[in-house]
Amino acid sequence: MSRPPTTRRLRLATGTAGGLYDALGNRFAAELTRRGFPTTPMPSTGSIENLTSLAENKADLGLALADSADFFVRRQGRPVSAVARIYLNYVHLVVLASSPITSAHDLEGKRVSVGPESSGTHLTALRVLQVLRLKVTESDLDLDGSLKALEQGTIDALFWSGGVPTPAVAARRGLRLVPLDDVVLPLRRAYGPFYEIALVPTGVYGATRPVQTVGTPSYLVCRVGLPEDVAYDVTRILFESRDQLGAPDAPGMVLVKRYAITTGVVPLHEGAARYYRADYG
């Protein structure tokens, strides 16, 4: 097995406590470390913070939503490279089970947490509100703060972008997901094709039927200046260790090479591309 050209630890920007980015990032950091690439996981508020850390050379690897990465690269012109598209992320619109809110249109005039400003949740939530032309009272609480505020009645709903099930949400009772399938087409028209309909299965969060929502791919990304050999080995280890990462059991997890290379406007790092060329030429 090849070894890294430097002994400096890699820095992997993950996500907020209780989310899949945090869990997946910590598992992958441990796997990289075990295989000879010492890696420190770096908790964060989410996608935008992770992408910023990569662009400013404060992190080497990170996890990010496709819409956040597209915004960062195409609309802001900031550099970042992709390692792989790894799984489908689910937009959660969460309310109390007793809430009268049954669609996103019912959010008009309500108190809604849209997530921290540097998170991917924040970007996606604001886009949902914009395409539906809804006026709400916004708060920018993190996931734990949002869930507590919802239970305490100081907000009416919260947005969260994460895997299914998200541990912090699944640990609560008396919550319900609001369908968002009617938002997908307006989002695609306004912002791009990375939005799609995703199905939260029956039984998740206690639902008695499937719930359709907005799906957005998640990427493993890296800084542009990451050495090519390191990026190659990170990609290789990602695929070799996928069964140990735990995420393949999550709905929407499709860690296969033909899926992994589709990273939109975010260019594959040359080291990752070299790994894929072994199959695709």
Secondary structure, 3 states (H helix, E strand, C coil): CCCCCCCCCEEEECCCCCCHHHHHHHHHHHHHHHCCCCEEEECCCCHHHHHHHHHCCCCCEEEEEHHHHHHHHHHCCCCCEEEEEEEEEEEEEEEECCCCCCCHHHHCCCEEECCCCCCHHHHHHHHHHHHCCCCCEEECCCHHHHHHHHHHCCCCEEEEEECCCCHHHHCCCCEEECCCHHHHHHHHHHHCCCCEEEEECCCHHHCCCCEEEEEEEEEEEECCCCCHHHHHHHHHHHHHCHHHCCHHHCCCECCCHHHHCCCCCCCECHHHHHHHHHHHC
